[in-house]
Amino acid sequence: MKMILPGRNAAVLAIPLLFLVAGHPLAQDKTGTTQDVEKRLKAAQKPQAATPLDSVIHTLFAAHTFEQVALAPDGNSIAWVEAVHSKSGAGSGSTVIYVKNLKSGTPPRRIGAGAADSLHAESDIAWSPDSQKIAFLSDAAKKGQLQLYVTSAAGGPTRMLTNVKGFLSNPGWSPDGKTIAILFTENATRASGPLVAETPETGEIKDAFFEQRLALIDLPTGKLTQITPADTYIYEYDWSPDGKRFVVSSALGNGDNNWYIAELSTLDATTGLMKSIYKPKLQIANPVWSPDGKQIAFIEGLMSDEGATGGDIHTISSIGGEAKDLTKDMKASAAWLGWLPDKKILFSEYVGGNSAIATLDPTTGKIEQGWSAEGAFSSAGIFGFVLSVASDGKTVGGVYRSFSQAPEVVLISGTPAELKPVTSRNKGLSAAWGEATSISWKNDGHEVQGWLLYPRAFDPAKKYPLVVNVHGGPSSVALSHWPGSHDFAAGLSGMGYFVLYPNPRGSYGQGEAFTRANVKDFGYGDFKDILAGVDEAIRIAPVDPNRLGITGWSYGGFMTMWAVTQTNRFKAAMAGAGLSNWQSYYGENLIDQWMIPFFGKSVYDDPEIYAKSSPINFIKKAKTPTLILVGDSDGEVPAPQSYEFWHALKTLGVETQFVVYEHEGHLFASPKHQRDVIARTLAWFDAHLRQ
């Protein structure tokens, strides 16, 4: 599901809601089972209790995480953004930037704005073309307001370049090093994106929005000039090799909603004149110029979330014309790309439930895989698969993580490709969950893959409960990853459960045909794939078929709501930010453009296609005890969707519990609330699936 911007919460506020502070159920029946859930939850929340749950939650919050990696153009240094932990082990909201000289072997050195030991939000590293300077964003001058700074990579004073009000992101140096481009949303009250908590609106509600524009900053004077039109939202950009033009992805009007219909344009850096060169059939991302300036490469595919990129690699002439799909039959999904000096395209990809790095020759279409592993190689956080490459194309930087390896900054270079760690921030951190194995099964002619996470301290002589965790999206993928504060499902493994992470049709990893296989079919073929995965897990592992649960967030929350209205096979469920009624959702959410490619038409033109996939229309079949969690400021899947499902279950006498978290968007930001989600989910499944 997709994303949001300031001032679009009218539909949400128009529906009465009851709110609940985490820890106190909004509604529940009077059965002993639900009371048992509360007892387990309260016991789990006691700070003095050194329980297995304490160990699991501690580990989920303990890993140091890296939000960005940037390799210097000359390949001699690397910089990264690292989240700062509070004393409790949770993220503090502050981030720091480190630089390491790869040739000298000296320890990493922190750079930043403000006093030497002060903590701020610092991010968005950009190296100058000569590798001598680093631009970055920091809120050192005023908390919550990022400004652009520049400092010497070798050390020295830091210069503040901007003094603006609004949201800045993604600085990029011009090829001659004299100008920095940046995305600027003037006077914005919050960061862009549907995962962020919405700003409530009152009074007359209008379709007002803030446009993210491309601005240029002159290095000598610090003067900022916005060069794109005031009515156009710019999503991504790339400088042309000669520094005279940009390629941008953009759309008129509402930024979060219209990303799904963004076009590709060129932009004159001097005059600001924009020329549309490609109107895609689906969604586009990651446009980049070829080294000779004659072509532009980009990724196009069916994408349900801005930032969660997957699709085929296309190229188009920089003056426009017909776009060419260079990977039409590729059984993988490209996630990021960049041009190499030899005019080949380096790209990262999802292959099944694994990750890989490969090159593509645009002339011949030949693909050569250079590195792969059963882990996520990323430098863009929970979404993204972005790499950083030296100018010679021989060294790649990023973050490596897997179910067995906590995140670390790494380099990949050589032939054959070799992975070399740069950091050891998580050395000694042990997994609080069991071993993971990739499994596959066939269903309806599809080869489906998933990850089966074994219980910690697994005993093959015992039978264990299993919980299915369905990923969001639906255009996304479950990879081998180091679980963090948002992965409540991994905590179940630490508490003695099998956990299945399926990649049903609609997921990335097997090419565009597979990703599009759930179009106009939500809850049918994809749900059959999930059930077949459960059967496979039962076949190969000691899973108790009478103790099955299902959970998920966003699209996974929808699939959980769908599951309990289609079968009584699951004995417990937790639906996070779920979607119960596609028809009402269309008018409540703030990003309805994402739905057209999946349903074919709007709900007003074809209400039946939305009705057939709405769990609420099958609610009388529901018997499964269901926990429902959501944020009160979620613009991507608004809280009324959860309220509607809870109300129906309560009315029909199905055991349920509903928790609404204060000032949380689609992705929870508060560590306290994140911990409560984990503890409450584990308590719920423990109460219903333990023997």
C-alpha positions in Angstrom: 0.0 0.0 0.0 1.2 3.5 -0.7 2.1 6.9 0.8 1.0 10.4 1.9 1.7 14.1 2.3 0.5 16.9 4.6 -3.1 17.8 4.6 -5.1 14.9 3.2 -6.8 13.2 6.2 -10.4 14.5 5.7 -11.9 11.1 4.9 -10.3 9.6 7.9 -11.5 12.3 10.3 -15.1 12.1 8.9 -15.6 8.7 10.5 -16.0 8.4 14.3 -13.2 6.6 16.0 -12.6 5.3 19.5 -9.0 5.6 20.5 -6.9 3.5 22.8 -3.6 4.0 24.5 -1.5 0.9 23.8 -1.8 -1.6 26.6 -5.6 -1.2 27.2 -7.9 -3.1 24.8 -10.6 -1.1 23.1 -13.0 -4.0 23.0 -12.9 -7.6 23.9 -15.3 -10.4 24.8 -15.6 -11.8 28.3 -14.0 -15.1 27.6 -11.2 -16.5 29.8 -9.0 -16.7 26.7 -8.9 -12.9 26.2 -8.4 -12.3 29.9 -5.5 -14.7 29.6 -4.0 -12.6 26.8 -4.1 -9.6 29.1 -2.4 -11.5 31.9 0.4 -12.7 29.5 0.8 -9.2 28.1 1.1 -7.6 31.5 3.6 -10.2 32.6 5.6 -9.6 29.4 5.7 -5.9 30.1 7.2 -6.2 33.6 10.7 -4.8 33.3 12.1 -7.0 36.1 11.1 -10.2 34.4 14.1 -11.8 32.7 11.9 -13.9 30.4 12.6 -15.4 26.9 10.3 -12.6 25.6 12.6 -10.0 27.1 15.6 -11.6 25.3 13.7 -11.6 22.0 12.5 -8.0 22.2 16.0 -6.9 23.3 17.6 -8.5 20.3 15.0 -7.0 17.9 16.0 -3.6 19.1 19.7 -4.2 19.7 21.3 -4.1 16.2 22.9 -1.0 15.0 21.3 0.0 11.7 22.6 1.8 8.7 20.4 4.1 6.7 22.7 5.0 3.8 26.2 4.1 2.4 28.1 6.4 0.0 31.3 5.3 -1.6 33.6 8.2 -2.7 33.9 8.5 -6.5 37.7 7.6 -6.4 36.9 4.5 -4.3 39.3 5.5 -1.6 36.8 6.4 1.1 33.4 5.3 2.2 30.8 7.2 4.3 27.6 5.9 6.0 24.7 7.1 8.1 24.1 5.2 11.3 21.2 5.3 13.7 22.0 6.2 17.3 20.6 3.9 20.0 19.1 5.1 23.3 20.0 3.5 26.6 17.0 1.2 26.1 18.5 -0.1 22.9 15.8 1.5 20.7 16.4 4.1 18.1 16.7 7.6 19.6 15.7 9.5 16.4 19.3 10.8 16.0 21.7 9.7 13.3 25.4 10.2 12.8 27.7 10.1 9.7 31.0 8.3 9.7 33.8 8.4 7.0 36.5 5.8 6.7 39.6 6.0 4.5 39.9 2.6 2.9 43.5 3.0 2.0 45.0 4.2 5.3 43.3 1.7 7.7 42.6 4.4 10.2 39.4 4.2 12.3 36.2 5.8 11.0 35.9 9.5 11.7 32.6 11.2 12.5 31.5 14.2 10.6 28.6 16.5 11.2 27.2 19.9 12.2 27.0 21.3 15.7 29.3 20.5 18.6 31.6 17.5 18.4 29.6 15.3 20.7 26.1 16.7 19.9 23.4 14.5 18.4 21.1 15.5 15.6 19.3 14.0 12.6 22.0 13.9 9.9 21.6 12.1 6.6 21.7 12.2 2.8 25.4 12.0 2.1 26.6 13.2 -1.3 30.3 13.2 -2.3 31.7 15.9 -4.6 33.0 14.6 -8.0 36.6 15.0 -6.9 36.0 13.1 -3.6 37.3 16.0 -1.5 34.0 17.2 0.0 30.8 15.8 1.4 27.4 17.4 1.4 24.8 16.2 3.9 21.7 17.3 5.7 21.4 18.1 9.4 19.0 19.7 11.9 21.8 21.0 14.1 20.7 24.6 13.7 17.0 23.8 14.6 15.6 20.5 15.7 13.3 19.1 13.1 14.4 21.4 10.3 17.1 20.0 8.0 19.6 22.3 6.3 22.3 21.5 3.8 25.9 21.5 5.0 29.3 20.9 3.3 32.5 19.8 4.8 35.9 18.5 3.8 36.2 14.8 3.6 39.7 15.1 5.2 38.4 17.0 8.2 37.9 20.7 8.9 35.1 23.2 9.4 31.5 22.5 8.3 29.7 25.2 6.3 25.9 25.6 6.5 24.7 26.4 2.9 20.9 26.8 3.3 18.5 28.5 5.7 15.1 27.4 4.5 11.8 26.4 5.9 10.5 23.1 4.6 11.7 19.6 3.7 15.1 18.9 1.9 16.3 15.6 0.5 18.6 13.9 -1.9 21.4 16.5 -2.6 23.5 15.8 -5.7 26.6 17.5 -7.0 26.9 18.8 -10.6 29.6 17.1 -12.7 31.8 20.2 -12.4 31.4 20.4 -8.6 30.2 24.0 -8.6 26.5 23.4 -7.9 24.4 21.1 -5.7 20.9 20.1 -6.8 18.4 19.2 -4.0 14.7 18.3 -3.7 12.9 21.0 -1.7 9.3 21.0 -0.4 8.9 24.6 0.8 7.0 25.1 4.0 6.2 21.4 4.4 5.1 20.5 7.9 6.2 16.8 7.6 8.4 14.6 5.6 6.9 13.2 2.4 5.7 9.6 2.1 2.8 7.5 3.1 4.6 5.8 5.9 4.7 9.0 7.9 2.0 10.0 10.4 -0.6 12.3 8.8 -1.2 15.9 10.0 -4.8 16.1 11.2 -7.1 18.6 9.4 -10.1 20.6 10.7 -12.3 23.2 9.1 -13.0 23.2 5.4 -11.1 20.4 3.8 -9.5 21.1 0.5 -7.3 19.1 -1.8 -4.2 21.2 -0.8 -0.7 19.9 -1.0 2.9 20.8 -1.0 5.0 20.3 -4.1 8.5 18.9 -4.0 10.6 20.9 -6.5 14.1 20.6 -7.8 16.4 23.4 -6.5 19.9 24.4 -7.3 22.4 25.8 -4.8 25.3 27.9 -5.9 28.4 26.7 -3.8 30.2 30.1 -3.6 27.1 32.1 -2.5 24.7 29.5 -1.0 21.9 30.9 -3.1 19.0 28.5 -3.6 16.9 28.7 -6.7 13.9 26.5 -7.4 13.9 25.6 -11.1 10.9 23.3 -11.6 7.3 24.5 -12.0 5.3 25.3 -8.8 2.6 22.8 -9.8 4.9 19.8 -10.4 6.1 17.3 -7.9 9.6 15.9 -8.6 10.3 12.4 -7.3 13.8 11.5 -8.6 16.4 13.2 -10.7 19.9 12.7 -12.2 22.4 15.2 -13.7 23.3 14.7 -17.3 27.1 14.0 -17.8 27.6 17.5 -19.2 25.7 19.2 -16.3 23.4 21.0 -18.7 20.2 19.0 -18.1 18.4 16.7 -15.7 16.2 13.7 -16.1 13.4 13.7 -13.7 10.3 11.6 -12.8 7.4 13.9 -12.0 3.7 14.4 -11.9 1.3 17.3 -11.6 -0.6 17.8 -8.3 -0.7 15.6 -5.2 2.8 14.2 -4.8 2.2 11.0 -2.8 -0.9 10.0 -4.8 0.3 10.8 -8.3 3.7 9.0 -8.1 1.8 6.1 -9.7 1.3 8.1 -12.9 4.6 9.9 -12.9 6.2 10.6 -16.3 9.8 10.8 -17.4 11.1 14.3 -18.5 14.2 16.1 -19.3 14.9 19.5 -17.6 17.1 22.3 -18.8 19.4 23.3 -15.9 19.5 26.9 -17.0 16.0 27.7 -18.1 14.0 25.2 -16.2 12.2 24.1 -19.3 10.7 20.6 -18.9 10.1 18.2 -21.8 8.2 15.0 -21.3 9.9 12.1 -23.1 8.0 9.1 -21.8 4.6 8.3 -20.3 4.8 4.8 -18.8 2.2 2.1 -18.8 3.0 1.3 -15.1 5.3 2.8 -12.5 8.8 4.1 -13.0 11.8 4.6 -10.7 15.6 5.3 -10.7 16.1 7.2 -14.0 19.9 7.6 -14.8 21.8 9.0 -17.7 24.2 6.9 -19.7 27.9 8.0 -19.6 27.7 9.4 -23.2 24.4 11.3 -22.4 22.6 9.6 -25.3 20.3 7.3 -23.3 18.4 7.1 -20.1 17.9 3.9 -18.2 15.1 3.3 -15.7 13.0 0.6 -14.0 9.4 0.1 -14.9 7.0 -2.3 -13.4 3.9 -2.9 -11.3 4.7 -1.2 -8.0 2.3 -0.7 -5.1 4.6 1.4 -3.0 6.9 4.4 -3.8 10.4 3.3 -2.7 9.7 -0.4 -2.9 11.1 -0.7 -6.5 10.8 -3.8 -8.7 10.5 -4.3 -12.4 12.2 -4.5 -15.7 15.1 -2.4 -16.9 14.2 0.0 -19.8 16.2 2.4 -21.9 15.1 5.4 -23.9 16.8 8.0 -26.0 17.5 11.2 -24.1 15.5 13.1 -26.7 12.5 10.8 -26.4 11.0 8.0 -28.5 10.2 4.4 -27.9 11.3 2.9 -24.6 12.9 -0.6 -24.9 12.4 -3.3 -22.3 15.8 -4.9 -22.0 14.8 -7.6 -19.4 11.4 -8.7 -20.6 11.9 -12.4 -19.9 14.1 -12.0 -16.8 12.9 -14.3 -14.0 13.9 -11.6 -11.4 13.0 -8.1 -10.4 15.4 -5.2 -10.8 15.5 -3.0 -7.7 18.2 -0.4 -8.5 20.5 0.4 -11.4 23.4 2.6 -12.5 25.6 2.9 -15.5 29.2 1.7 -15.6 32.1 3.3 -17.5 32.0 0.5 -20.1 28.3 1.5 -20.9 27.0 -1.6 -19.2 24.3 -1.3 -16.5 25.0 -2.5 -13.0 21.8 -3.5 -11.1 20.6 -5.1 -8.0 17.8 -7.6 -8.2 15.4 -9.8 -6.3 15.8 -13.5 -7.4 13.2 -15.6 -5.7 13.6 -14.7 -2.1 17.3 -13.9 -2.5 19.3 -10.8 -3.6 21.9 -10.4 -6.3 24.0 -7.9 -8.2 24.4 -8.3 -11.9 25.4 -6.4 -15.1 23.4 -5.9 -18.3 24.8 -5.2 -21.7 22.1 -2.9 -23.3 23.4 -3.8 -26.8 23.1 -7.6 -26.5 20.8 -8.0 -23.6 23.3 -10.3 -21.9 23.0 -10.5 -18.1 25.9 -11.6 -16.0 25.4 -12.2 -12.3 28.3 -10.9 -10.3 27.3 -11.6 -6.7 24.4 -13.3 -4.9 23.6 -14.4 -1.4 20.7 -15.5 0.7 20.5 -12.1 2.3 19.4 -8.5 1.7 22.1 -6.2 0.3 20.8 -2.8 1.0 21.7 0.8 1.9 18.2 2.3 2.0 16.6 0.9 5.1 13.4 -1.1 5.2 12.5 -0.1 1.6 15.1 0.0 -1.2 17.9 -1.9 -2.6 20.3 0.9 -3.4 24.0 0.5 -4.0 26.9 2.9 -4.1 29.5 2.5 -6.8 33.0 4.0 -7.4 33.5 5.9 -10.6 35.6 3.1 -12.1 32.7 0.6 -11.5 35.0 -1.9 -9.8 33.9 -1.5 -6.2 30.4 -1.5 -4.7 29.3 -0.4 -1.2 26.2 -1.2 0.7 24.8 -3.0 3.8 24.6 -6.7 4.1 22.2 -8.5 6.4 20.5 -11.9 6.7 18.6 -14.0 9.2 22.0 -15.1 10.6 24.0 -11.9 10.0 23.3 -8.6 11.7 23.7 -5.5 9.4 27.2 -4.3 8.6 28.6 -1.9 5.9 30.4 -4.0 3.3 32.3 -3.6 0.0 32.1 -6.0 -2.9 34.9 -6.1 -5.5 37.1 -8.5 -7.5 36.5 -11.4 -9.8 35.0 -13.5 -8.5 33.2 -11.0 -6.4 34.2 -10.9 -2.8 32.4 -9.4 0.1 34.5 -7.5 2.6 33.2 -6.0 5.9 33.9 -2.3 6.6 32.2 -2.2 10.0 31.8 -4.6 12.9 29.2 -2.6 14.9 27.1 -5.7 15.6 29.9 -8.1 16.4 28.9 -10.5 19.0 25.1 -10.0 18.6 23.4 -13.4 18.4 20.1 -14.2 16.8 17.1 -14.6 19.2 15.3 -16.8 16.6 15.9 -20.1 15.0 17.6 -21.0 11.7 16.0 -20.1 8.4 15.7 -22.2 5.3 14.4 -21.3 1.8 11.5 -23.6 0.7 9.6 -23.8 -2.6 6.3 -25.3 -3.7 4.2 -25.5 -6.8 0.6 -24.2 -7.1 -1.5 -23.4 -10.2 1.5 -23.7 -12.4 3.5 -21.3 -10.3 6.8 -22.1 -8.6 6.4 -20.3 -5.2 9.2 -19.5 -2.8 9.2 -18.6 0.9 11.4 -18.6 4.0 10.7 -21.0 6.9 12.1 -19.7 10.2 12.6 -22.5 12.7 11.9 -22.2 16.4 14.8 -21.3 18.6 16.2 -24.3 20.5 14.4 -26.5 17.9 13.8 -30.1 18.9 12.9 -32.4 15.9 11.1 -34.7 18.3 8.5 -32.1 19.1 5.5 -30.6 17.2 5.4 -26.8 17.0 2.8 -24.2 16.2 3.3 -22.2 12.9 2.4 -18.6 12.1 2.3 -17.3 8.6 3.6 -13.7 8.2 2.4 -12.2 4.9 4.5 -9.3 3.5 3.1 -5.9 2.6 2.8 -4.5 -0.8 1.5 -6.6 -2.5 4.4 -5.7 -4.8 7.2 -6.6 -2.4 9.3 -9.6 -1.3 10.2 -11.4 1.8 14.0 -11.7 1.9 16.5 -13.2 4.4 17.0 -10.3 6.7 18.1 -9.5 10.3 14.8 -8.8 12.1 14.4 -5.4 13.6 11.9 -3.5 15.7 9.1 -3.8 13.1 9.4 -7.6 12.6 7.1 -8.8 15.3 6.8 -12.2 13.5 10.5 -13.1 14.0 9.9 -12.8 17.7 7.5 -15.7 17.5 10.4 -17.9 16.4 12.3 -16.9 19.5 9.3 -18.0 21.5 9.0 -21.5 20.0 7.1 -21.1 16.8 7.8 -21.9 13.1 7.3 -18.7 11.1 6.6 -18.9 7.3 7.4 -15.8 5.2 5.8 -16.7 1.8 6.3 -14.9 -1.5 3.0 -15.6 -3.3 2.1 -14.4 -6.8 2.2 -10.6 -6.8 5.6 -10.6 -5.2 8.9 -9.5 -6.7 11.6 -12.0 -7.5 10.3 -14.0 -10.5 9.8 -11.4 -13.2 6.9 -9.1 -14.2 4.5 -11.8 -15.2 4.6 -13.2 -11.6 4.3 -9.8 -10.1 1.2 -9.1 -12.2 -0.4 -12.5 -11.5 -2.6 -11.1 -8.8 -4.1 -8.2 -10.8 -7.9 -8.3 -10.3 -7.5 -11.3 -8.2 -6.6 -10.1 -4.6 -7.2 -12.9 -2.1 -7.7 -15.7 -4.6 -4.6 -17.0 -6.3 -2.2 -15.4 -3.9 -4.1 -16.8 -0.9 -4.0 -20.3 -2.5 -0.3 -19.9 -2.9 0.0 -19.1 0.8 -2.1 -22.1 1.9 -0.1 -24.4 -0.4 3.0 -23.0 1.4 1.5 -23.9 4.8 1.0 -27.5 3.4 4.6 -27.6 2.3 5.8 -26.5 5.7 3.7 -29.1 7.4 5.1 -31.7 5.0 8.8 -31.0 5.6 8.8 -29.8 9.3 7.3 -31.0 12.6 4.4 -28.4 12.4 1.2 -29.1 14.4 -1.6 -28.6 11.8 -4.0 -27.8 14.6 -2.0 -24.9 15.8 -1.7 -22.5 12.9 -1.8 -18.7 12.9 -1.6 -15.9 10.4 -0.4 -12.3 10.6 0.8 -9.4 8.5 0.9 -5.6 8.1 -0.6 -3.5 5.4 -1.3 -5.9 2.5 -0.4 -8.6 4.9 -3.0 -7.2 7.3 -5.6 -7.4 4.4 -4.6 -11.0 3.7 -5.0 -11.8 7.4 -8.5 -10.3 7.4 -9.2 -12.2 4.2 -7.9 -15.5 5.6 -10.2 -15.5 8.6 -13.2 -14.9 6.4 -12.3 -17.8 4.0 -11.2 -20.6 6.3 -11.2 -21.7 9.9 -7.9 -23.4 9.5 -6.1 -20.7 11.4 -6.7 -20.7 15.1 -5.5 -17.1 15.8 -4.7 -14.0 13.7 -3.2 -10.6 14.1 -4.1 -8.0 11.4 -1.8 -4.9 11.4 -2.9 -1.8 9.5 -5.3 -4.2 7.6 -7.8 -3.5 4.9 -11.3 -4.9 5.3 -13.4 -3.2 2.6 -11.9 -2.2 -0.7 -15.0 -0.2 -1.6 -14.9 2.1 1.4 -11.1 2.1 1.4 -11.0 3.7 -2.0 -12.6 6.9 -0.6 -10.8 6.9 2.7 -7.1 6.4 1.7 -4.9 9.2 0.5 -3.3 7.4 -2.4 -6.1 5.8 -4.5 -4.0 6.1 -7.7 -2.2 2.9 -6.7 -5.3 0.9 -7.0 -6.1 1.4 -10.7 -3.3 -0.8 -12.1 -4.4 -3.6 -9.8 -8.2 -3.4 -10.2 -8.3 -2.1 -13.8 -10.8 0.7 -13.0 -11.9 3.0 -10.2 -14.4 1.7 -7.6 -17.0 4.0 -9.2 -16.6 2.4 -12.6 -16.3 -1.2 -11.4 -17.5 -1.7 -7.8 -17.9 -5.4 -8.3 -14.2 -6.1 -8.8 -13.5 -4.3 -5.4 -16.4 -6.1 -3.7 -15.3 -9.6 -4.6 -12.0 -9.1 -2.7 -13.4 -7.3 0.4 -13.1 -9.4 3.6 -16.1 -7.6 5.1 -18.4 -9.2 2.5 -17.6 -12.6 3.9 -17.5 -11.6 7.5 -20.1 -14.1 8.7 -17.7 -16.9 7.9 -15.2 -15.6 10.4 -14.7 -17.6 13.6 -10.9 -17.0 14.3 -9.9 -15.0 17.3 -8.3 -11.8 15.7 -6.1 -9.1 17.2 -6.3 -5.8 15.2 -3.6 -3.1 15.5 -3.4 0.3 13.6 -2.1 3.8 14.0 -4.5 6.7 14.4 -2.8 8.8 11.7 -2.3 6.2 9.0 -3.1 7.8 5.6 -2.0 4.7 3.6 -4.5 2.3 5.2 -6.6 4.5 7.5 -7.8 3.4 10.9 -11.5 3.1 9.9 -10.6 0.0 7.9 -9.6 -1.7 11.1 -12.5 -0.2 13.0 -14.9 -1.6 10.5 -13.5 -5.2 10.8 -13.4 -5.1 14.6 -17.0 -3.8 14.8 -18.2 -6.7 12.6 -16.3 -9.3 14.6 -17.5 -7.9 17.9 -21.1 -7.8 16.7 -20.9 -11.4 15.5 -19.5 -12.6 18.8 -16.0 -13.5 17.4 -13.2 -13.0 19.9 -11.3 -9.9 19.0 -9.2 -7.1 20.5 -8.6 -3.7 18.8 -5.7 -1.3 19.6 -5.3 2.1 18.1 -1.9 3.8 18.6 -1.7 7.5 19.1 0.0 9.6 16.5 1.3 6.7 14.5 1.3 6.4 10.7 1.6 3.3 8.6 5.1 2.6 9.9 5.2 3.1 13.7 7.9 5.5 14.9 7.6 5.2 18.7 9.9 2.5 20.2 7.3 2.2 23.0 4.6 1.4 20.5 6.9 -0.9 18.5 7.6 -2.9 21.7 3.9 -3.1 22.5 3.1 -4.5 19.1 5.7 -7.3 19.6 4.6 -8.1 23.1 0.9 -7.9 22.4 1.2 -10.1 19.3 3.2 -12.8 21.1 0.8 -12.8 24.0 -2.1 -13.2 21.6 -0.7 -16.1 19.8 0.6 -17.7 23.0 -2.9 -17.6 24.4 -4.5 -19.3 21.4 -1.8 -21.6 20.0 0.1 -22.9 23.1 -0.9 -26.4 24.2 
